[in-house]
């Protein structure tokens, strides 16, 4: 998937690429998501879990070793690291 997006970005910028107009058309036909940063379902799912956590506890200070949902604790750490 990453290589398809990279090839598309090169193609879109007019650079040499393995991507062709026919491949773009076929990938669009099946609903391929080119810009995963804005349409990332996994990110949105974790965001919803964080909102549920906040609703229950009144804050977003999820511990890194949160036993009830270890993935949420890891995700929150990652979000903070990407911010700084």
mmCIF file of the N, C-alpha and C atoms, coordinates in Angstrom:
data_MODEL
# 
_entry.id   MODEL 
# 
loop_
_atom_site.group_PDB 
_atom_site.id 
_atom_site.type_symbol 
_atom_site.label_atom_id 
_atom_site.label_alt_id 
_atom_site.label_comp_id 
_atom_site.label_asym_id 
_atom_site.label_entity_id 
_atom_site.label_seq_id 
_atom_site.pdbx_PDB_ins_code 
_atom_site.Cartn_x 
_atom_site.Cartn_y 
_atom_site.Cartn_z 
_atom_site.occupancy 
_atom_site.B_iso_or_equiv 
_atom_site.pdbx_formal_charge 
_atom_site.auth_seq_id 
_atom_site.auth_comp_id 
_atom_site.auth_asym_id 
_atom_site.auth_atom_id 
_atom_site.pdbx_PDB_model_num 
ATOM 1   N N  . UNK A 1 1  ? 0.828   -1.188 0.000   1.00 0.00 ? 1  UNK A N  1 
ATOM 2   C CA . UNK A 1 1  ? 0.000   0.000  0.000   1.00 0.00 ? 1  UNK A CA 1 
ATOM 3   C C  . UNK A 1 1  ? 0.874   1.254  0.000   1.00 0.00 ? 1  UNK A C  1 
ATOM 4   N N  . UNK A 1 2  ? 1.897   1.261  0.825   1.00 0.00 ? 2  UNK A N  1 
ATOM 5   C CA . UNK A 1 2  ? 2.773   2.432  0.891   1.00 0.00 ? 2  UNK A CA 1 
ATOM 6   C C  . UNK A 1 2  ? 3.430   2.694  -0.456  1.00 0.00 ? 2  UNK A C  1 
ATOM 7   N N  . UNK A 1 3  ? 3.851   1.620  -1.135  1.00 0.00 ? 3  UNK A N  1 
ATOM 8   C CA . UNK A 1 3  ? 4.523   1.811  -2.422  1.00 0.00 ? 3  UNK A CA 1 
ATOM 9   C C  . UNK A 1 3  ? 3.558   2.351  -3.471  1.00 0.00 ? 3  UNK A C  1 
ATOM 10  N N  . UNK A 1 4  ? 2.279   1.971  -3.400  1.00 0.00 ? 4  UNK A N  1 
ATOM 11  C CA . UNK A 1 4  ? 1.288   2.515  -4.334  1.00 0.00 ? 4  UNK A CA 1 
ATOM 12  C C  . UNK A 1 4  ? 1.107   4.008  -4.106  1.00 0.00 ? 4  UNK A C  1 
ATOM 13  N N  . UNK A 1 5  ? 1.055   4.409  -2.841  1.00 0.00 ? 5  UNK A N  1 
ATOM 14  C CA . UNK A 1 5  ? 0.894   5.835  -2.545  1.00 0.00 ? 5  UNK A CA 1 
ATOM 15  C C  . UNK A 1 5  ? 2.130   6.629  -2.968  1.00 0.00 ? 5  UNK A C  1 
ATOM 16  N N  . UNK A 1 6  ? 3.312   6.067  -2.738  1.00 0.00 ? 6  UNK A N  1 
ATOM 17  C CA . UNK A 1 6  ? 4.549   6.731  -3.144  1.00 0.00 ? 6  UNK A CA 1 
ATOM 18  C C  . UNK A 1 6  ? 4.601   6.875  -4.653  1.00 0.00 ? 6  UNK A C  1 
ATOM 19  N N  . UNK A 1 7  ? 4.276   5.804  -5.370  1.00 0.00 ? 7  UNK A N  1 
ATOM 20  C CA . UNK A 1 7  ? 4.282   5.848  -6.837  1.00 0.00 ? 7  UNK A CA 1 
ATOM 21  C C  . UNK A 1 7  ? 3.260   6.853  -7.341  1.00 0.00 ? 7  UNK A C  1 
ATOM 22  N N  . UNK A 1 8  ? 2.098   6.907  -6.702  1.00 0.00 ? 8  UNK A N  1 
ATOM 23  C CA . UNK A 1 8  ? 1.077   7.868  -7.115  1.00 0.00 ? 8  UNK A CA 1 
ATOM 24  C C  . UNK A 1 8  ? 1.558   9.299  -6.902  1.00 0.00 ? 8  UNK A C  1 
ATOM 25  N N  . UNK A 1 9  ? 2.183   9.565  -5.765  1.00 0.00 ? 9  UNK A N  1 
ATOM 26  C CA . UNK A 1 9  ? 2.674   10.922 -5.498  1.00 0.00 ? 9  UNK A CA 1 
ATOM 27  C C  . UNK A 1 9  ? 3.696   11.353 -6.544  1.00 0.00 ? 9  UNK A C  1 
ATOM 28  N N  . UNK A 1 10 ? 4.583   10.438 -6.936  1.00 0.00 ? 10 UNK A N  1 
ATOM 29  C CA . UNK A 1 10 ? 5.554   10.746 -7.991  1.00 0.00 ? 10 UNK A CA 1 
ATOM 30  C C  . UNK A 1 10 ? 4.841   10.973 -9.315  1.00 0.00 ? 10 UNK A C  1 
ATOM 31  N N  . UNK A 1 11 ? 3.911   10.096 -9.640  1.00 0.00 ? 11 UNK A N  1 
ATOM 32  C CA . UNK A 1 11 ? 3.127   10.215 -10.868 1.00 0.00 ? 11 UNK A CA 1 
ATOM 33  C C  . UNK A 1 11 ? 2.390   11.548 -10.905 1.00 0.00 ? 11 UNK A C  1 
ATOM 34  N N  . UNK A 1 12 ? 1.753   11.892 -9.798  1.00 0.00 ? 12 UNK A N  1 
ATOM 35  C CA . UNK A 1 12 ? 0.972   13.122 -9.693  1.00 0.00 ? 12 UNK A CA 1 
ATOM 36  C C  . UNK A 1 12 ? 1.849   14.365 -9.835  1.00 0.00 ? 12 UNK A C  1 
ATOM 37  N N  . UNK A 1 13 ? 3.113   14.251 -9.405  1.00 0.00 ? 13 UNK A N  1 
ATOM 38  C CA . UNK A 1 13 ? 4.054   15.373 -9.500  1.00 0.00 ? 13 UNK A CA 1 
ATOM 39  C C  . UNK A 1 13 ? 4.769   15.406 -10.852 1.00 0.00 ? 13 UNK A C  1 
ATOM 40  N N  . UNK A 1 14 ? 4.438   14.453 -11.737 1.00 0.00 ? 14 UNK A N  1 
ATOM 41  C CA . UNK A 1 14 ? 5.064   14.428 -13.055 1.00 0.00 ? 14 UNK A CA 1 
ATOM 42  C C  . UNK A 1 14 ? 6.441   13.800 -13.073 1.00 0.00 ? 14 UNK A C  1 
ATOM 43  N N  . UNK A 1 15 ? 6.787   13.076 -12.025 1.00 0.00 ? 15 UNK A N  1 
ATOM 44  C CA . UNK A 1 15 ? 8.092   12.416 -11.951 1.00 0.00 ? 15 UNK A CA 1 
ATOM 45  C C  . UNK A 1 15 ? 7.977   10.972 -12.449 1.00 0.00 ? 15 UNK A C  1 
ATOM 46  N N  . UNK A 1 16 ? 9.128   10.363 -12.725 1.00 0.00 ? 16 UNK A N  1 
ATOM 47  C CA . UNK A 1 16 ? 9.151   8.972  -13.160 1.00 0.00 ? 16 UNK A CA 1 
ATOM 48  C C  . UNK A 1 16 ? 8.532   8.083  -12.080 1.00 0.00 ? 16 UNK A C  1 
ATOM 49  N N  . UNK A 1 17 ? 7.637   7.201  -12.525 1.00 0.00 ? 17 UNK A N  1 
ATOM 50  C CA . UNK A 1 17 ? 6.921   6.381  -11.560 1.00 0.00 ? 17 UNK A CA 1 
ATOM 51  C C  . UNK A 1 17 ? 6.401   5.122  -12.251 1.00 0.00 ? 17 UNK A C  1 
ATOM 52  N N  . UNK A 1 18 ? 6.189   4.081  -11.474 1.00 0.00 ? 18 UNK A N  1 
ATOM 53  C CA . UNK A 1 18 ? 5.575   2.869  -12.005 1.00 0.00 ? 18 UNK A CA 1 
ATOM 54  C C  . UNK A 1 18 ? 4.053   3.012  -12.110 1.00 0.00 ? 18 UNK A C  1 
ATOM 55  N N  . UNK A 1 19 ? 3.508   4.087  -11.560 1.00 0.00 ? 19 UNK A N  1 
ATOM 56  C CA . UNK A 1 19 ? 2.068   4.330  -11.593 1.00 0.00 ? 19 UNK A CA 1 
ATOM 57  C C  . UNK A 1 19 ? 1.669   4.802  -12.995 1.00 0.00 ? 19 UNK A C  1 
ATOM 58  N N  . UNK A 1 20 ? 0.536   4.310  -13.442 1.00 0.00 ? 20 UNK A N  1 
ATOM 59  C CA . UNK A 1 20 ? 0.013   4.705  -14.755 1.00 0.00 ? 20 UNK A CA 1 
ATOM 60  C C  . UNK A 1 20 ? -1.412  5.221  -14.574 1.00 0.00 ? 20 UNK A C  1 
ATOM 61  N N  . UNK A 1 21 ? -1.917  5.963  -15.541 1.00 0.00 ? 21 UNK A N  1 
ATOM 62  C CA . UNK A 1 21 ? -3.316  6.410  -15.435 1.00 0.00 ? 21 UNK A CA 1 
ATOM 63  C C  . UNK A 1 21 ? -4.298  5.241  -15.284 1.00 0.00 ? 21 UNK A C  1 
ATOM 64  N N  . UNK A 1 22 ? -4.012  4.129  -15.965 1.00 0.00 ? 22 UNK A N  1 
ATOM 65  C CA . UNK A 1 22 ? -4.889  2.957  -15.851 1.00 0.00 ? 22 UNK A CA 1 
ATOM 66  C C  . UNK A 1 22 ? -4.864  2.385  -14.429 1.00 0.00 ? 22 UNK A C  1 
ATOM 67  N N  . UNK A 1 23 ? -3.697  2.340  -13.816 1.00 0.00 ? 23 UNK A N  1 
ATOM 68  C CA . UNK A 1 23 ? -3.604  1.832  -12.435 1.00 0.00 ? 23 UNK A CA 1 
ATOM 69  C C  . UNK A 1 23 ? -4.344  2.756  -11.473 1.00 0.00 ? 23 UNK A C  1 
ATOM 70  N N  . UNK A 1 24 ? -4.204  4.061  -11.680 1.00 0.00 ? 24 UNK A N  1 
ATOM 71  C CA . UNK A 1 24 ? -4.927  5.025  -10.836 1.00 0.00 ? 24 UNK A CA 1 
ATOM 72  C C  . UNK A 1 24 ? -6.423  4.780  -10.953 1.00 0.00 ? 24 UNK A C  1 
ATOM 73  N N  . UNK A 1 25 ? -6.896  4.603  -12.189 1.00 0.00 ? 25 UNK A N  1 
ATOM 74  C CA . UNK A 1 25 ? -8.320  4.369  -12.430 1.00 0.00 ? 25 UNK A CA 1 
ATOM 75  C C  . UNK A 1 25 ? -8.808  3.097  -11.736 1.00 0.00 ? 25 UNK A C  1 
ATOM 76  N N  . UNK A 1 26 ? -8.041  2.038  -11.853 1.00 0.00 ? 26 UNK A N  1 
ATOM 77  C CA . UNK A 1 26 ? -8.419  0.759  -11.230 1.00 0.00 ? 26 UNK A CA 1 
ATOM 78  C C  . UNK A 1 26 ? -8.424  0.876  -9.704  1.00 0.00 ? 26 UNK A C  1 
ATOM 79  N N  . UNK A 1 27 ? -7.397  1.504  -9.154  1.00 0.00 ? 27 UNK A N  1 
ATOM 80  C CA . UNK A 1 27 ? -7.333  1.656  -7.694  1.00 0.00 ? 27 UNK A CA 1 
ATOM 81  C C  . UNK A 1 27 ? -8.456  2.563  -7.190  1.00 0.00 ? 27 UNK A C  1 
ATOM 82  N N  . UNK A 1 28 ? -8.762  3.618  -7.931  1.00 0.00 ? 28 UNK A N  1 
ATOM 83  C CA . UNK A 1 28 ? -9.891  4.473  -7.559  1.00 0.00 ? 28 UNK A CA 1 
ATOM 84  C C  . UNK A 1 28 ? -11.198 3.693  -7.600  1.00 0.00 ? 28 UNK A C  1 
ATOM 85  N N  . UNK A 1 29 ? -11.337 2.824  -8.588  1.00 0.00 ? 29 UNK A N  1 
ATOM 86  C CA . UNK A 1 29 ? -12.546 2.027  -8.751  1.00 0.00 ? 29 UNK A CA 1 
ATOM 87  C C  . UNK A 1 29 ? -12.829 1.162  -7.516  1.00 0.00 ? 29 UNK A C  1 
ATOM 88  N N  . UNK A 1 30 ? -11.789 0.616  -6.917  1.00 0.00 ? 30 UNK A N  1 
ATOM 89  C CA . UNK A 1 30 ? -11.996 -0.241 -5.736  1.00 0.00 ? 30 UNK A CA 1 
ATOM 90  C C  . UNK A 1 30 ? -12.013 0.549  -4.429  1.00 0.00 ? 30 UNK A C  1 
ATOM 91  N N  . UNK A 1 31 ? -11.922 1.885  -4.532  1.00 0.00 ? 31 UNK A N  1 
ATOM 92  C CA . UNK A 1 31 ? -12.002 2.722  -3.335  1.00 0.00 ? 31 UNK A CA 1 
ATOM 93  C C  . UNK A 1 31 ? -10.694 2.891  -2.598  1.00 0.00 ? 31 UNK A C  1 
ATOM 94  N N  . UNK A 1 32 ? -9.587  2.769  -3.327  1.00 0.00 ? 32 UNK A N  1 
ATOM 95  C CA . UNK A 1 32 ? -8.277  2.928  -2.701  1.00 0.00 ? 32 UNK A CA 1 
ATOM 96  C C  . UNK A 1 32 ? -8.161  4.324  -2.088  1.00 0.00 ? 32 UNK A C  1 
ATOM 97  N N  . UNK A 1 33 ? -7.667  4.405  -0.860  1.00 0.00 ? 33 UNK A N  1 
ATOM 98  C CA . UNK A 1 33 ? -7.510  5.681  -0.155  1.00 0.00 ? 33 UNK A CA 1 
ATOM 99  C C  . UNK A 1 33 ? -6.090  6.188  -0.398  1.00 0.00 ? 33 UNK A C  1 
ATOM 100 N N  . UNK A 1 34 ? -5.968  7.300  -1.112  1.00 0.00 ? 34 UNK A N  1 
ATOM 101 C CA . UNK A 1 34 ? -4.646  7.836  -1.449  1.00 0.00 ? 34 UNK A CA 1 
ATOM 102 C C  . UNK A 1 34 ? -4.039  8.592  -0.280  1.00 0.00 ? 34 UNK A C  1 
ATOM 103 N N  . UNK A 1 35 ? -4.836  9.338  0.441   1.00 0.00 ? 35 UNK A N  1 
ATOM 104 C CA . UNK A 1 35 ? -4.328  10.154 1.538   1.00 0.00 ? 35 UNK A CA 1 
ATOM 105 C C  . UNK A 1 35 ? -4.768  9.549  2.859   1.00 0.00 ? 35 UNK A C  1 
ATOM 106 N N  . UNK A 1 36 ? -4.039  8.549  3.304   1.00 0.00 ? 36 UNK A N  1 
ATOM 107 C CA . UNK A 1 36 ? -4.423  7.812  4.509   1.00 0.00 ? 36 UNK A CA 1 
ATOM 108 C C  . UNK A 1 36 ? -4.315  8.648  5.768   1.00 0.00 ? 36 UNK A C  1 
ATOM 109 N N  . UNK A 1 37 ? -3.562  9.729  5.742   1.00 0.00 ? 37 UNK A N  1 
ATOM 110 C CA . UNK A 1 37 ? -3.411  10.544 6.947   1.00 0.00 ? 37 UNK A CA 1 
ATOM 111 C C  . UNK A 1 37 ? -4.741  11.133 7.393   1.00 0.00 ? 37 UNK A C  1 
ATOM 112 N N  . UNK A 1 38 ? -5.600  11.488 6.459   1.00 0.00 ? 38 UNK A N  1 
ATOM 113 C CA . UNK A 1 38 ? -6.868  12.108 6.810   1.00 0.00 ? 38 UNK A CA 1 
ATOM 114 C C  . UNK A 1 38 ? -8.012  11.116 6.888   1.00 0.00 ? 38 UNK A C  1 
ATOM 115 N N  . UNK A 1 39 ? -7.838  9.955  6.303   1.00 0.00 ? 39 UNK A N  1 
ATOM 116 C CA . UNK A 1 39 ? -8.926  8.991  6.265   1.00 0.00 ? 39 UNK A CA 1 
ATOM 117 C C  . UNK A 1 39 ? -8.546  7.698  6.970   1.00 0.00 ? 39 UNK A C  1 
ATOM 118 N N  . UNK A 1 40 ? -7.710  7.795  7.917   1.00 0.00 ? 40 UNK A N  1 
ATOM 119 C CA . UNK A 1 40 ? -7.215  6.604  8.598   1.00 0.00 ? 40 UNK A CA 1 
ATOM 120 C C  . UNK A 1 40 ? -8.237  6.130  9.625   1.00 0.00 ? 40 UNK A C  1 
ATOM 121 N N  . UNK A 1 41 ? -8.880  5.034  9.299   1.00 0.00 ? 41 UNK A N  1 
ATOM 122 C CA . UNK A 1 41 ? -9.914  4.510  10.190  1.00 0.00 ? 41 UNK A CA 1 
ATOM 123 C C  . UNK A 1 41 ? -9.351  4.057  11.527  1.00 0.00 ? 41 UNK A C  1 
ATOM 124 N N  . UNK A 1 42 ? -8.150  3.515  11.520  1.00 0.00 ? 42 UNK A N  1 
ATOM 125 C CA . UNK A 1 42 ? -7.536  3.081  12.774  1.00 0.00 ? 42 UNK A CA 1 
ATOM 126 C C  . UNK A 1 42 ? -7.313  4.244  13.723  1.00 0.00 ? 42 UNK A C  1 
ATOM 127 N N  . UNK A 1 43 ? -6.868  5.364  13.176  1.00 0.00 ? 43 UNK A N  1 
ATOM 128 C CA . UNK A 1 43 ? -6.639  6.549  13.997  1.00 0.00 ? 43 UNK A CA 1 
ATOM 129 C C  . UNK A 1 43 ? -7.967  7.036  14.572  1.00 0.00 ? 43 UNK A C  1 
ATOM 130 N N  . UNK A 1 44 ? -8.989  7.072  13.734  1.00 0.00 ? 44 UNK A N  1 
ATOM 131 C CA . UNK A 1 44 ? -10.298 7.530  14.201  1.00 0.00 ? 44 UNK A CA 1 
ATOM 132 C C  . UNK A 1 44 ? -10.878 6.599  15.264  1.00 0.00 ? 44 UNK A C  1 
ATOM 133 N N  . UNK A 1 45 ? -10.651 5.302  15.103  1.00 0.00 ? 45 UNK A N  1 
ATOM 134 C CA . UNK A 1 45 ? -11.139 4.335  16.104  1.00 0.00 ? 45 UNK A CA 1 
ATOM 135 C C  . UNK A 1 45 ? -10.481 4.600  17.453  1.00 0.00 ? 45 UNK A C  1 
ATOM 136 N N  . UNK A 1 46 ? -9.155  4.814  17.436  1.00 0.00 ? 46 UNK A N  1 
ATOM 137 C CA . UNK A 1 46 ? -8.455  5.082  18.688  1.00 0.00 ? 46 UNK A CA 1 
ATOM 138 C C  . UNK A 1 46 ? -8.886  6.428  19.276  1.00 0.00 ? 46 UNK A C  1 
ATOM 139 N N  . UNK A 1 47 ? -9.136  7.412  18.413  1.00 0.00 ? 47 UNK A N  1 
ATOM 140 C CA . UNK A 1 47 ? -9.624  8.704  18.888  1.00 0.00 ? 47 UNK A CA 1 
ATOM 141 C C  . UNK A 1 47 ? -10.968 8.533  19.602  1.00 0.00 ? 47 UNK A C  1 
ATOM 142 N N  . UNK A 1 48 ? -11.844 7.706  19.033  1.00 0.00 ? 48 UNK A N  1 
ATOM 143 C CA . UNK A 1 48 ? -13.139 7.443  19.670  1.00 0.00 ? 48 UNK A CA 1 
ATOM 144 C C  . UNK A 1 48 ? -12.950 6.770  21.028  1.00 0.00 ? 48 UNK A C  1 
ATOM 145 N N  . UNK A 1 49 ? -11.994 5.862  21.107  1.00 0.00 ? 49 UNK A N  1 
ATOM 146 C CA . UNK A 1 49 ? -11.719 5.208  22.391  1.00 0.00 ? 49 UNK A CA 1 
ATOM 147 C C  . UNK A 1 49 ? -11.204 6.221  23.412  1.00 0.00 ? 49 UNK A C  1 
ATOM 148 N N  . UNK A 1 50 ? -10.392 7.151  22.952  1.00 0.00 ? 50 UNK A N  1 
ATOM 149 C CA . UNK A 1 50 ? -9.907  8.205  23.852  1.00 0.00 ? 50 UNK A CA 1 
ATOM 150 C C  . UNK A 1 50 ? -11.070 9.080  24.319  1.00 0.00 ? 50 UNK A C  1 
ATOM 151 N N  . UNK A 1 51 ? -12.000 9.389  23.423  1.00 0.00 ? 51 UNK A N  1 
ATOM 152 C CA . UNK A 1 51 ? -13.161 10.200 23.805  1.00 0.00 ? 51 UNK A CA 1 
ATOM 153 C C  . UNK A 1 51 ? -14.025 9.460  24.836  1.00 0.00 ? 51 UNK A C  1 
ATOM 154 N N  . UNK A 1 52 ? -14.159 8.148  24.684  1.00 0.00 ? 52 UNK A N  1 
ATOM 155 C CA . UNK A 1 52 ? -14.899 7.362  25.676  1.00 0.00 ? 52 UNK A CA 1 
ATOM 156 C C  . UNK A 1 52 ? -14.184 7.385  27.021  1.00 0.00 ? 52 UNK A C  1 
ATOM 157 N N  . UNK A 1 53 ? -12.866 7.261  26.985  1.00 0.00 ? 53 UNK A N  1 
ATOM 158 C CA . UNK A 1 53 ? -12.061 7.317  28.207  1.00 0.00 ? 53 UNK A CA 1 
ATOM 159 C C  . UNK A 1 53 ? -12.281 8.660  28.905  1.00 0.00 ? 53 UNK A C  1 
ATOM 160 N N  . UNK A 1 54 ? -12.236 9.741  28.129  1.00 0.00 ? 54 UNK A N  1 
ATOM 161 C CA . UNK A 1 54 ? -12.428 11.082 28.694  1.00 0.00 ? 54 UNK A CA 1 
ATOM 162 C C  . UNK A 1 54 ? -13.831 11.243 29.268  1.00 0.00 ? 54 UNK A C  1 
ATOM 163 N N  . UNK A 1 55 ? -14.819 10.706 28.572  1.00 0.00 ? 55 UNK A N  1 
ATOM 164 C CA . UNK A 1 55 ? -16.196 10.799 29.050  1.00 0.00 ? 55 UNK A CA 1 
ATOM 165 C C  . UNK A 1 55 ? -16.351 10.106 30.403  1.00 0.00 ? 55 UNK A C  1 
ATOM 166 N N  . UNK A 1 56 ? -15.689 8.967  30.558  1.00 0.00 ? 56 UNK A N  1 
ATOM 167 C CA . UNK A 1 56 ? -15.780 8.205  31.806  1.00 0.00 ? 56 UNK A CA 1 
ATOM 168 C C  . UNK A 1 56 ? -14.963 8.814  32.938  1.00 0.00 ? 56 UNK A C  1 
ATOM 169 N N  . UNK A 1 57 ? -13.803 9.394  32.598  1.00 0.00 ? 57 UNK A N  1 
ATOM 170 C CA . UNK A 1 57 ? -12.866 9.832  33.646  1.00 0.00 ? 57 UNK A CA 1 
ATOM 171 C C  . UNK A 1 57 ? -12.683 11.344 33.742  1.00 0.00 ? 57 UNK A C  1 
ATOM 172 N N  . UNK A 1 58 ? -13.122 12.063 32.720  1.00 0.00 ? 58 UNK A N  1 
ATOM 173 C CA . UNK A 1 58 ? -13.025 13.518 32.758  1.00 0.00 ? 58 UNK A CA 1 
ATOM 174 C C  . UNK A 1 58 ? -11.676 14.070 32.339  1.00 0.00 ? 58 UNK A C  1 
ATOM 175 N N  . UNK A 1 59 ? -10.798 13.247 31.812  1.00 0.00 ? 59 UNK A N  1 
ATOM 176 C CA . UNK A 1 59 ? -9.471  13.695 31.357  1.00 0.00 ? 59 UNK A CA 1 
ATOM 177 C C  . UNK A 1 59 ? -8.929  12.735 30.311  1.00 0.00 ? 59 UNK A C  1 
ATOM 178 N N  . UNK A 1 60 ? -7.845  13.141 29.677  1.00 0.00 ? 60 UNK A N  1 
ATOM 179 C CA . UNK A 1 60 ? -7.200  12.319 28.637  1.00 0.00 ? 60 UNK A CA 1 
ATOM 180 C C  . UNK A 1 60 ? -5.828  11.816 29.069  1.00 0.00 ? 60 UNK A C  1 
ATOM 181 N N  . UNK A 1 61 ? -5.595  11.745 30.348  1.00 0.00 ? 61 UNK A N  1 
ATOM 182 C CA . UNK A 1 61 ? -4.297  11.304 30.866  1.00 0.00 ? 61 UNK A CA 1 
ATOM 183 C C  . UNK A 1 61 ? -4.256  9.784  30.983  1.00 0.00 ? 61 UNK A C  1 
ATOM 184 N N  . UNK A 1 62 ? -4.290  9.128  29.845  1.00 0.00 ? 62 UNK A N  1 
ATOM 185 C CA . UNK A 1 62 ? -4.275  7.666  29.808  1.00 0.00 ? 62 UNK A CA 1 
ATOM 186 C C  . UNK A 1 62 ? -2.883  7.189  30.198  1.00 0.00 ? 62 UNK A C  1 
ATOM 187 N N  . UNK A 1 63 ? -2.778  6.320  31.202  1.00 0.00 ? 63 UNK A N  1 
ATOM 188 C CA . UNK A 1 63 ? -1.453  5.821  31.577  1.00 0.00 ? 63 UNK A CA 1 
ATOM 189 C C  . UNK A 1 63 ? -0.852  4.960  30.463  1.00 0.00 ? 63 UNK A C  1 
ATOM 190 N N  . UNK A 1 64 ? 0.449   5.004  30.342  1.00 0.00 ? 64 UNK A N  1 
ATOM 191 C CA . UNK A 1 64 ? 1.117   4.228  29.298  1.00 0.00 ? 64 UNK A CA 1 
ATOM 192 C C  . UNK A 1 64 ? 0.919   2.728  29.495  1.00 0.00 ? 64 UNK A C  1 
ATOM 193 N N  . UNK A 1 65 ? 0.717   2.315  30.725  1.00 0.00 ? 65 UNK A N  1 
ATOM 194 C CA . UNK A 1 65 ? 0.501   0.893  31.024  1.00 0.00 ? 65 UNK A CA 1 
ATOM 195 C C  . UNK A 1 65 ? -0.952  0.648  31.429  1.00 0.00 ? 65 UNK A C  1 
ATOM 196 N N  . UNK A 1 66 ? -1.872  1.212  30.684  1.00 0.00 ? 66 UNK A N  1 
ATOM 197 C CA . UNK A 1 66 ? -3.302  1.123  30.972  1.00 0.00 ? 66 UNK A CA 1 
ATOM 198 C C  . UNK A 1 66 ? -3.785  -0.308 30.731  1.00 0.00 ? 66 UNK A C  1 
ATOM 199 N N  . UNK A 1 67 ? -4.024  -1.038 31.808  1.00 0.00 ? 67 UNK A N  1 
ATOM 200 C CA . UNK A 1 67 ? -4.367  -2.462 31.725  1.00 0.00 ? 67 UNK A CA 1 
ATOM 201 C C  . UNK A 1 67 ? -5.682  -2.728 31.002  1.00 0.00 ? 67 UNK A C  1 
ATOM 202 N N  . UNK A 1 68 ? -6.657  -1.835 31.141  1.00 0.00 ? 68 UNK A N  1 
ATOM 203 C CA . UNK A 1 68 ? -7.959  -2.053 30.498  1.00 0.00 ? 68 UNK A CA 1 
ATOM 204 C C  . UNK A 1 68 ? -7.884  -1.955 28.977  1.00 0.00 ? 68 UNK A C  1 
ATOM 205 N N  . UNK A 1 69 ? -6.923  -1.190 28.474  1.00 0.00 ? 69 UNK A N  1 
ATOM 206 C CA . UNK A 1 69 ? -6.785  -1.007 27.030  1.00 0.00 ? 69 UNK A CA 1 
ATOM 207 C C  . UNK A 1 69 ? -5.341  -0.612 26.719  1.00 0.00 ? 69 UNK A C  1 
ATOM 208 N N  . UNK A 1 70 ? -4.425  -1.572 26.688  1.00 0.00 ? 70 UNK A N  1 
ATOM 209 C CA . UNK A 1 70 ? -3.012  -1.258 26.455  1.00 0.00 ? 70 UNK A CA 1 
ATOM 210 C C  . UNK A 1 70 ? -2.765  -0.523 25.133  1.00 0.00 ? 70 UNK A C  1 
ATOM 211 N N  . UNK A 1 71 ? -3.561  -0.837 24.099  1.00 0.00 ? 71 UNK A N  1 
ATOM 212 C CA . UNK A 1 71 ? -3.380  -0.157 22.810  1.00 0.00 ? 71 UNK A CA 1 
ATOM 213 C C  . UNK A 1 71 ? -3.677  1.335  22.929  1.00 0.00 ? 71 UNK A C  1 
ATOM 214 N N  . UNK A 1 72 ? -4.662  1.685  23.744  1.00 0.00 ? 72 UNK A N  1 
ATOM 215 C CA . UNK A 1 72 ? -4.994  3.096  23.927  1.00 0.00 ? 72 UNK A CA 1 
ATOM 216 C C  . UNK A 1 72 ? -3.849  3.823  24.614  1.00 0.00 ? 72 UNK A C  1 
ATOM 217 N N  . UNK A 1 73 ? -3.269  3.212  25.632  1.00 0.00 ? 73 UNK A N  1 
ATOM 218 C CA . UNK A 1 73 ? -2.127  3.826  26.306  1.00 0.00 ? 73 UNK A CA 1 
ATOM 219 C C  . UNK A 1 73 ? -0.969  4.064  25.360  1.00 0.00 ? 73 UNK A C  1 
ATOM 220 N N  . UNK A 1 74 ? -0.676  3.084  24.528  1.00 0.00 ? 74 UNK A N  1 
ATOM 221 C CA . UNK A 1 74 ? 0.404   3.205  23.548  1.00 0.00 ? 74 UNK A CA 1 
ATOM 222 C C  . UNK A 1 74 ? 0.071   4.273  22.512  1.00 0.00 ? 74 UNK A C  1 
ATOM 223 N N  . UNK A 1 75 ? -1.172  4.304  22.051  1.00 0.00 ? 75 UNK A N  1 
ATOM 224 C CA . UNK A 1 75 ? -1.600  5.273  21.048  1.00 0.00 ? 75 UNK A CA 1 
ATOM 225 C C  . UNK A 1 75 ? -1.465  6.709  21.571  1.00 0.00 ? 75 UNK A C  1 
ATOM 226 N N  . UNK A 1 76 ? -1.878  6.916  22.817  1.00 0.00 ? 76 UNK A N  1 
ATOM 227 C CA . UNK A 1 76 ? -1.783  8.257  23.407  1.00 0.00 ? 76 UNK A CA 1 
ATOM 228 C C  . UNK A 1 76 ? -0.320  8.697  23.500  1.00 0.00 ? 76 UNK A C  1 
ATOM 229 N N  . UNK A 1 77 ? 0.563   7.798  23.900  1.00 0.00 ? 77 UNK A N  1 
ATOM 230 C CA . UNK A 1 77 ? 1.997   8.119  23.951  1.00 0.00 ? 77 UNK A CA 1 
ATOM 231 C C  . UNK A 1 77 ? 2.488   8.526  22.565  1.00 0.00 ? 77 UNK A C  1 
ATOM 232 N N  . UNK A 1 78 ? 2.098   7.770  21.556  1.00 0.00 ? 78 UNK A N  1 
ATOM 233 C CA . UNK A 1 78 ? 2.512   8.073  20.183  1.00 0.00 ? 78 UNK A CA 1 
ATOM 234 C C  . UNK A 1 78 ? 2.015   9.444  19.742  1.00 0.00 ? 78 UNK A C  1 
ATOM 235 N N  . UNK A 1 79 ? 0.784   9.788  20.088  1.00 0.00 ? 79 UNK A N  1 
ATOM 236 C CA . UNK A 1 79 ? 0.244   11.090 19.722  1.00 0.00 ? 79 UNK A CA 1 
ATOM 237 C C  . UNK A 1 79 ? 1.045   12.212 20.374  1.00 0.00 ? 79 UNK A C  1 
ATOM 238 N N  . UNK A 1 80 ? 1.402   12.012 21.625  1.00 0.00 ? 80 UNK A N  1 
ATOM 239 C CA . UNK A 1 80 ? 2.194   13.030 22.323  1.00 0.00 ? 80 UNK A CA 1 
ATOM 240 C C  . UNK A 1 80 ? 3.585   13.160 21.717  1.00 0.00 ? 80 UNK A C  1 
ATOM 241 N N  . UNK A 1 81 ? 4.187   12.044 21.355  1.00 0.00 ? 81 UNK A N  1 
ATOM 242 C CA . UNK A 1 81 ? 5.532   12.078 20.740  1.00 0.00 ? 81 UNK A CA 1 
ATOM 243 C C  . UNK A 1 81 ? 5.487   12.769 19.390  1.00 0.00 ? 81 UNK A C  1 
ATOM 244 N N  . UNK A 1 82 ? 4.436   12.552 18.624  1.00 0.00 ? 82 UNK A N  1 
ATOM 245 C CA . UNK A 1 82 ? 4.327   13.193 17.318  1.00 0.00 ? 82 UNK A CA 1 
ATOM 246 C C  . UNK A 1 82 ? 4.078   14.692 17.442  1.00 0.00 ? 82 UNK A C  1 
ATOM 247 N N  . UNK A 1 83 ? 3.505   15.107 18.551  1.00 0.00 ? 83 UNK A N  1 
ATOM 248 C CA . UNK A 1 83 ? 3.240   16.533 18.774  1.00 0.00 ? 83 UNK A CA 1 
ATOM 249 C C  . UNK A 1 83 ? 4.531   17.292 19.027  1.00 0.00 ? 83 UNK A C  1 
ATOM 250 N N  . UNK A 1 84 ? 5.438   16.681 19.793  1.00 0.00 ? 84 UNK A N  1 
ATOM 251 C CA . UNK A 1 84 ? 6.682   17.367 20.169  1.00 0.00 ? 84 UNK A CA 1 
ATOM 252 C C  . UNK A 1 84 ? 7.748   17.115 19.196  1.00 0.00 ? 84 UNK A C  1 
# 
